[in-house]
Amino acid sequence: MILAAAIHPAPNAPVRTGVIPPQPVVNTTVDGSAVVFTWHADYATFRLETTASLDDPVIWLPVDTGGAVRHVLTPGDGNQFFRLVPP
C-alpha cells in the first residue's frame, strides 16, 4: 500500500501577499487493515475530497465524514487520492 496526502487551497481563494495561511496537518495511522485520516478540530469546516485518478480532468468528489474530523478508509481495489480543502 502506498499512502500520500496533500493539502490544496480552494480554487480562487484570496491569499494576502507575504502571509502564508496556516495549513491543517492530516495525521495518518493504520488500524488493522484500515487507514485513518484525522485533522485538528480547528479545521472542522474543511471538507475531505477523493478522486480515483490525478489525470486531467481531475474530478474531486466529497467524502461524507458525518461532520467528523476523521475518516476511516478500508483499502480496496484501485487508487484513491484525498485532499482536505477549506470551505
RODREN-506789 format. One record per residue: residue in one letter; x, y, z of N, C-alpha, C in turn. Coordinates in steps of 0.001 Angstrom, whole numbers, padded with zeros to 6 digits, always signed. Example, Ala and Ser with C-alpha at 12.3 -4.5 7.8 and 13.67 -1.06 7.14 Angstrom:
<sites>
A+013190-005690+007800+012300-004500+007800+013200-003300+007800;S+012850-002250+007080+013670-001060+007140+012900+000030+007870;
</sites>
This chain:
<sites>
M+000849-001162+000000+000000+000000+000000+000901+001233+000000;I+000605+002172-000891+001308+003445-000935+000343+004500-000455;L+000802+005357+000430-000070+006364+001024+000590+007726+000904;A-000177+008689+000405+000319+010064+000299-000826+011004+000604;A-000513+012169+001106-001539+013159+001418-001072+014517+000920;A-002028+015326+000482-001714+016685+000032-002812+017621+000501;I-002438+018856+000751-003397+019872+001165-003415+020940+000087;H-004611+021242-000416-004746+022196-001513-005655+023338-001102;P-005258+024582-001402-006171+025693-001134-007341+025646-002102;A-008440+026252-001717-009609+026308-002588-009262+027109-003837;P-009820+026720-004993-009567+027484-006207-010018+028931-006040;N-009211+029858-006513-009506+031289-006481-009641+031853-005075;A-009130+031153-004077-009203+031663-002705-008215+032817-002560;P-008649+033929-001959-007725+035052-001803-006633+034717-000790;V-005422+035084-001128-004283+034903-000233-003557+036229-000182;R-003381+036762+001033-002680+038034+001168-001204+037846+000874;T-000640+038800+000154+000767+038744-000201+001629+038743+001055;G+002574+037827+001088+003510+037771+002198+003000+037028+003414;V+001745+036600+003390+001180+035891+004536+000839+034473+004104;I+001405+033512+004792+001092+032118+004497+000038+031663+005495;P-001172+031337+004998-002210+030910+005927-001831+029580+006585;P-002251+029376+007826-001938+028104+008485-002586+026943+007735;Q-001857+025868+007620-002357+024688+006912-002643+023577+007919;P-003749+022879+007733-004042+021770+008644-003065+020617+008419;V-002801+019917+009477-001977+018719+009399-002923+017529+009380;V-002763+016681+008387-003569+015462+008304-002716+014322+008839;N-003171+013730+009932-002475+012593+010524-003008+011318+009891;T-002121+010396+009637-002492+009120+009031-001977+008002+009916;T-002886+007116+010303-002498+005957+011100-003099+004708+010467;V-002523+003589+010780-003041+002308+010301-003650+001589+011488;D-004884+001131+011310-005602+000395+012351-006061-000922+011740;G-005282-001963+011941-005585-003244+011290-005383-003095+009793;S-006449-003344+009018-006354-003193+007570-006889-001832+007112;A-007288-000993+008049-007850+000320+007704-006808+001419+007873;V-006996+002492+007097-006174+003695+007226-007085+004777+007784;V-006619+005483+008814-007436+006501+009465-006793+007871+009249;F-007558+008782+008641-007138+010170+008475-007796+010989+009576;T-007029+011831+010259-007597+012743+011255-006952+014109+011081;W-007695+015157+011471-007157+016516+011446-007741+017277+012611;H-007099+018371+012993-007450+019133+014188-008856+019723+014080;A-009545+019807+015196-010917+020336+015243-011006+021791+014777;D-009887+022532+014818-009899+023907+014295-010252+023935+012806;Y-010098+022806+012137-010364+022710+010702-011610+021877+010417;A-012535+021867+011353-013753+021064+011213-014598+021473+010013;T-014471+022724+009549-015262+023157+008400-014609+022778+007072;F-013369+022292+007108-012728+021815+005886-013424+020536+005439;R-013356+020261+004156-014001+019044+003663-012970+018126+003001;L-013185+016850+003197-012320+015834+002604-012912+015456+001252;E-012056+015404+000239-012496+015025-001099-011620+013886-001602;T-012148+013126-002560-011422+011982-003110-011565+011929-004623;T-010591+011301-005256-010643+011028-006690-009900+009720-006947;A-010254+009057-008028-009596+007797-008375-008393+008013-009286;S-008267+009219-009858-007179+009477-010796-006734+010928-010716;L-005452+011158-010907-004927+012512-010945-004674+012980-012376;D-005174+012202-013345-005076+012594-014750-006143+013637-015059;D-005789+014604-015929-006763+015631-016340-007891+015009-017140;P-009104+015437-016928-009541+016358-015880-009741+015613-014561;V-009221+016188-013498-009377+015577-012169-010740+015969-011625;I-011497+014987-011223-012832+015237-010666-012805+014816-009199;W-012882+015811-008325-012873+015567-006882-014301+015422-006389;L-014551+014406-005591-015870+014151-005023-015802+014261-003500;P-016864+014799-002886-016849+014923-001423-016911+013558-000743;V-016257+013482+000405-016306+012288+001245-017202+012624+002426;D-018200+011796+002676-019113+012038+003805-018423+011608+005094;T-017989+012600+005873-017349+012306+007159-018337+012455+008306;G-019575+012804+007986-020578+012997+009023-020251+014162+009935;G-019461+015119+009430-019079+016274+010241-017905+016010+011164;A-017374+014795+011124-016241+014449+011988-014940+014935+011370;V-013906+015040+012167-012579+015422+011689-011716+014167+011537;R-012347+013125+011012-011636+011871+010759-012379+011093+009676;H-011634+010226+009023-012219+009344+008016-011470+008026+008071;V-012221+006931+008083-011618+005605+008103-011747+005014+006703;L-010627+004643+006133-010582+004093+004786-010173+002633+004857;T-011008+001776+004307-010639+000378+004161-010159+000213+002730;P-008871-000048+002542-008334-000133+001189-009056-001172+000344;G-009276-000810-000898-009915-001711-001839-009094-001767-003114;D-009731-002154-004186-009046-002216-005469-008897-000820-006052;G-007810-000595-006738-007594+000669-007424-007026+001743-006527;N-006804+002901-007140-006235+004046-006441-007315+004913-005834;Q-006975+005562-004741-007801+006594-004144-006870+007696-003675;F-007169+008927-004075-006404+010087-003674-007330+010976-002868;F-006787+011655-001865-007593+012501-000989-006972+013878-000866;R-007832+014861-000592-007351+016190-000267-008306+016805+000746;L-007784+017702+001544-008566+018438+002533-008606+019878+002069;V-009804+020391+001823-009942+021742+001272-010770+022621+002185;P-010436+023914+002225-011183+024838+003075-012587+025083+002530;P-013472+025578+003405-014851+025836+002974-014931+026946+001931;
</sites>
